[in-house]
Amino acid sequence: MIFPQLLLMGIALVPIVLMESCFVSRLPGLTFWEAVRGVTVANLCSTVVGVPIAWVLMLALNTFTTGGYALGL
């Protein structure tokens, strides 16, 4: 379950970085490739921090709402 999610997130990250870089590169004094580098680092950092936080929150929500039981399985 985790592997397909990580693979799809990686694939989805490419167009996101390119679109954000197009907007950021319009700032004066910033080339497209400088924008790509900065946007890539920012998106990777937010993904590395955000995904585990989301998993923990979903686990907590599931535990609190179901009492820890796998309902429907």
Number of C-alpha atoms within 10 A of each C-alpha: 5 6 8 9 10 12 11 10 12 13 11 11 15 11 11 13 20 16 12 15 21 15 11 18 17 12 11 7 7 11 14 15 12 14 21 19 12 13 20 19 13 12 15 14 11 11 15 10 11 11 12 11 12 11 11 11 12 12 13 14 13 15 13 11 10 11 11 12 11 9 8 4 4
